[in-house]
Amino acid sequence: MRERMTGSLLMVFCLMMIFISGCSDYEPQSSKSGAVQVQNFPKVPQNANGLTCEQQNIWDRINVTTNPTKIMWIHLIALDGKIIKRMPVKNKVTSSGKRLEPKHAAYDGTNTGFPNSGFLQPGRDGNKDAGYYRTDEFIGPDGTYGHSDPYIYWFDPMSRYHQWGTAGGLGYLKTDYPIDLENPVDSVTGLYNMHKVAREWQLEQEKKLEISEAKGKEAHTAKMEALEEQVRKANEEKGGK
């Protein structure tokens, strides 16, 4: 019996060695023209922040499009190229695919499944210990679930934001400054023209939003301090009794 087991283990070991040696004989693919698959990829350069261009673009887009004090501009364009309207945008443009709650439930306390899989979510009443469920969806950096409609975006050399996409049968261009699309390029500087009045209005509105945000944060801080004071007094009263 022992000899049979030893022989079986030896056979398994030999098969493993054949498999490993077979894997080591890997050869890169080659085309009929003689071009060989690239194996040694160059290191992608990083900027002073330690980020690649792609990573920096994503980081900058999040900073621009989630700033509550930033006025954006959207330019609605018909598919024949006719400019329909330009209008300012408070906060940001949101895709219909974005949600505040996950769409997939991996497990809830009432059905069979994998109770430790996914991310724990509170129940409908907000109590995570009653009617809780788990989801396999990831929440995005902006605090939402779901996906955005397809689009591309870029920053010009002056770090101004541009986003191009289509939605509802229209094309659109979204920027963080007012572009004059009817006469878009300055013949001297080669940069996009903008209406001076619109730019002044934007800066004025952004200043008002900054003040409003600051007041809101001050009010929130004052409210929290008042609640903490109430808790402190209640604890002192309990200790006195």
N, C-alpha and C positions, 0 to 999 in steps of 0.2 A: 504494500500500500504506500509506504513511504517512498519507495523507488518510483512508483507511478506519479506521485505528486511532484517529486523532484524533476522528473522528465517533463511534466506539464509546465512547471515554472520555467525550465530551461527553454522550452519551445516558445513561451510567451516572451521571454527576454530576447530571443533571437528575432522574433517578429518585430519587436519594438526597435531593435537595432537596425533592421532592414528599413523600417519606416523612417527612422531618423536619418539614416544615410541617404535615403531617397529624397527626403526634404532638402538635404544639404546640396543636392545636385541641381538646385533651382537655377534656371537660366532666364534672363529677361526676354520679353517678347521682342520680336523684330518684324518689321514690315517687308514687303516684297522689294521695296526700294533700297533696303539695307539699313534703314533708320532703326536704331536700337532704343528700347524703352529707357527713359531717364531714371537713374537710381540715386545719384548723389545730388540731392536738391540743395540749392544755395540757401543760406540763412537769410530769412526775411529781415530787412533793416528795421530798426526801432528808432523812435524819436527820443527826445530828451525826457519824456515821461515814461519811457520803457514800453511804449505801445507801438504796434504796427499801424500803418496808414488805415487799414480796415477797422482796427480796434479804436483808433482815435476818432474816425468818422462816426462810429456808433455811439461813442461816449459823448461827442459834441452834439449829435442829433438829440440825444436824450436831454442834455442840458438845455438846448434851445426849445424843444417842443414840449417840455414839461414845466417850463418857467411860468408861473401864474401871473407874472408882471410883464410878460412879453406880448406885444401885439404882432400878430402874423397877418399876412395878406394872401388871399386866394384869388386867382384869376381864372374864371370859367371860360373855356374855349370850346367852340363847336368843332366837330370832327372835320368840317371844311376849312378850319383855320380862323373863322370869324370870332372875334373877342366878344363875349356876351356881357360879362360884368367883372368888375374888380371890387372886392369888399374886404374890410378889416375883419380879423378873427380874434375873439377873446379866448384865452386858454389855448385850444388847439382844435384841429379837425379830427373827428373820431370816426373810425370805420364801424359799420354795423356789426361786424364780427367780434367786436370787443364786448366783454361782459364783466360784471362785478362778481359773478359766482362761477364755479366750475360746472361743466356740462356733463361730465362722466363721474359716476359714483362707482368706486371699486368695491365698497363694502359698507353696509349699514348694520346696526345691531340686530336687525330682524331676519336677515337672510343668511344663507350659507356663503362662504367666500373665504378670503384670506384676511383675518382681522388685523394683521399687522402690516398690510401692504398699503402703499400710497401715503397721502398726507391727511392727517386728522382734521376734520372740519366740524364746526359746531352745528347743532341741529337748527331747525327753523326758529326755535324760540331763543337761539343764541347760547344755549347751554351745551357745552361740549360733552357733558356726561349724560345727557338725555337726548335720544334721537340723533346721535352723532353719525357721521358717515365719513368715509375716506375717499379721496379722489387721486387719480394718477396724473392729473394735469399740473403743470408748473405755472406759477404765477409770474408775470413779467416784471421787469424793473419798475414799470409805472403803476404796479399794484393791481393790474387787471388780468383777466383770462382771455383766451381767444386769440384772434389773429387780425392783422391789418390787411387791407386790400393791397395788391401788388403795386409797387412804385419804386422809383429810383430817387436818390438824393445826392447832393454834392455841396461843397463849399467853394466859393471863388477865392482868389488870392487875398481878398479883403475879409475873409472869414464870414461872408454872408451866406445864408442858407437858401438852398433851392431844392424843391421837391416836385417831381413830375409824375403824374399818374393819370388814370382814367377812372371815372365812376359815374354810373347812371347814364351812360351814353355820351358823356362829355369828357373832354380832356381838361386837365387843370394844372396850373403852376402855382405852387405855394412858396412864399418867400418870407423872410423876416424884415423886409424893407419894401417900400412901395415902388414897383417897377412901372415904367411907362411902356407898355407893350406895343402901343401904336407907333411909337418912335423909339425903339428900344436901345439903340446903341449911339453913344456920343461919338461923333466923328473925330474928335480930338483925343479923348482919353481911351476910347474903345470900351468903356464901361457902360453898364446899363444906366439909362436915364431914370430919374425918379422925379415925381412932382414935389417941389419944395414945400408947398402947403401941406401935402399929405404927410411928408416926413415930420414937419413941425407938429402936426396934429398927433402923430404916433408917439413922439417923445413926450408930449404933454399927457397923453393918456397913460403911458407907461409910468410916468411919475406919480400920477394919481393912484394907479394900482399898487405901486410900491408903498405909498403912504397908507392905503387901505389895508394892505397885508401887514404892515408894521403895527397898525392899530389893532388888527385882529389878533396878532400874536401877543400884544400887551394885554388885551382883554382876557385872552386865554390864560396867560400867566397869572393875572390878578385873580381869576376865578379859581385856579388851582391852589393858589396861596390861601384864599378864603376857605376852601374846602379842607386844606391841611390844618388850618387854624381851628376849624370846627372839630376835626378829629382829635387834635391835641387837647382842646378843652374837654371834650367828652371823655378822653382817657384820664385826664386829671380829676374829673368828677368821680369816675369809677374808682380811681385810686384813693380818693378822699373818703369814699364810703367804705 
